[in-house]
Amino acid sequence: MFEGVPRPPAGRWRRGAAAFLTLLGGLAALLLPVTEAHAATVSFTTGAARTDQNGNTLQLHGLGIIKVGNTWYGYGEDKTGETSSDTSFQDITCYSSTNLADWTYQGQALSRQSSGDLGPSRVVERPKVIYNKSTSTYVMYMHIDSRNYSEAKVGVATSSTPCGPYTYRGSFRPLGNLSRDLGLFQDTDGTAYLLSEDRNNGLRIDRLSADYLSVDSAVTVLGSAGSSGSVEAPAMIKKDGTYYVFGSHLTGWSLNDNIYATATSLGGPWSSFRNLAAPGTRTYGSQTANVITVQGSSGTTYIYAGDRWNTSDLGASKLIWLPLTIRGTTVNLGQYPTWSLDTSAGTWRADSGIPAEGVHTLKNLNSSLLMDVSSGSTANGAKVIQWPSTGGTNQQWTLTRVADNIYTLKSVKSGLCLDVPNQSADAGVQLEQWTCNGGTNQQWFLDLVGSYTAGTYMLASVGSDLEIGVANASTTSRAAVEQETGTGATSQQWSLS
């Protein structure tokens, strides 16, 4: 203590110190940011009805989406009361959200007019919005058409704010070509591109002008002309220098197995199109609308956003949003009854629809025989076949999750991993067991195709993107278990027990 300063009684000093510390703690609580535990984590139930703050069904069909600061703005076709026989334009909605799960209706971004492109009995579909930094303008593209789809044009509208209202600037055929379903893509250098379905040629990728208001030049065409070769409902992302384009076959309102292709340059060469989800599931009953990028502190999640069309009540069509797993040039869309997204971290997890790790047998749905290491071998290169259940450990596999929807399968008897020989990407190659090495030819997507309680999955190689099946759909013992082009046949489906 300092000389000449009276020392307070010990009890009063302790009480005063305690009060002072309490005051400091209160001030600290006021000054420090409050972080609610898991505040950024939200949950999604696949196929559930989704509503806005007023309890009204979200009209985000043909989704367009853009993030401004910490807020996402979603744009969609308002299909309230519509059926597949009457899709007359009503309006383009705008909603806002800070977590992609809870949405606030902001109003009509683009409203019906008394005549012209936005008039009664017109088709206005798939609104997409990008921001032009140089002109400080939000630019919306949409499909403009007559009721019989004979015009096949794109429309353009602009606004100085995300939700508008937007000012309509007119329509045109890009470079004179047909354009129906469309998408927009903005590259990392700010250059923007229009993706559009041209029935006469295929899926077009065209470069937009610097102000984004017109088409400047053609880049490439994917697919081919006609309903059997063209691709609609396009969306695109870029990850680690690779472009991924997603789309749907042309089957009208009927759903199909959606597809994707990859390239390291927009001009190509592009890979062949491959199934996005487990074949035969019709992309879990949905059609591509967009892919949402959620970048956070720990990673980036890419969310497939699709429409499950209800042709008798289009406004009630469900929004099917599921996380994508991307490894190199392989993309997988798994099916999860429930899943969670951490928007702050940019990560996701499946909450249901995933198999339990540990020891399983795999029974082929077509033959009811088990996946088996031939003759109970413990040697590298031993072939994998199907065989009646014996209870042997050569028919038991340890399932281990390594990332997202990616697993390894290790023979309980040999300790060796289920393997595609020589990292082959060819169909018809019989699987074997091999020393575990972490290669993508020893990693598998497990995609739920039946009910979760039934535990029925298709297994696709991460390396080849081919499905595990039984050769020639055989029901006999000793038939080869191989990798095959996916068809959705029961000979490519496996139950885990």
Secondary structure by P-SEA (a helix, b strand, c coil): cccccccccaaaaaaaaaaaaaaaaaaaaaabbbbcccccbbbbbcccccccccccccccccbbbbbcccbbbbbbbcccccccccccccbbbbbbbccccbbbbccccccccccccccccccccbbbbbbbccccbbbbbbbbbcccccccbbbbbbccccccccccccccccccbbbccbbbbbccccbbbbbbbcccccbbbbbbcccccccccccccccccccccccccccccccccbbbbbbbcccccccccccccccccccccccccccccccccccccccccbbbbbbcccbbbbbbbbbbccccccccbbbbbbbbbbcccbbbbbbbccccccccccbbbbccccccccbbbbbbcccccccccccccccccbbbbbbccccccccbbbbbbcccccccccccccccccccccccccccbbbbbcccccccccbbbbbbccccccbbbbbbbccccbbbbcccccccccccccccccccccccbbbcc
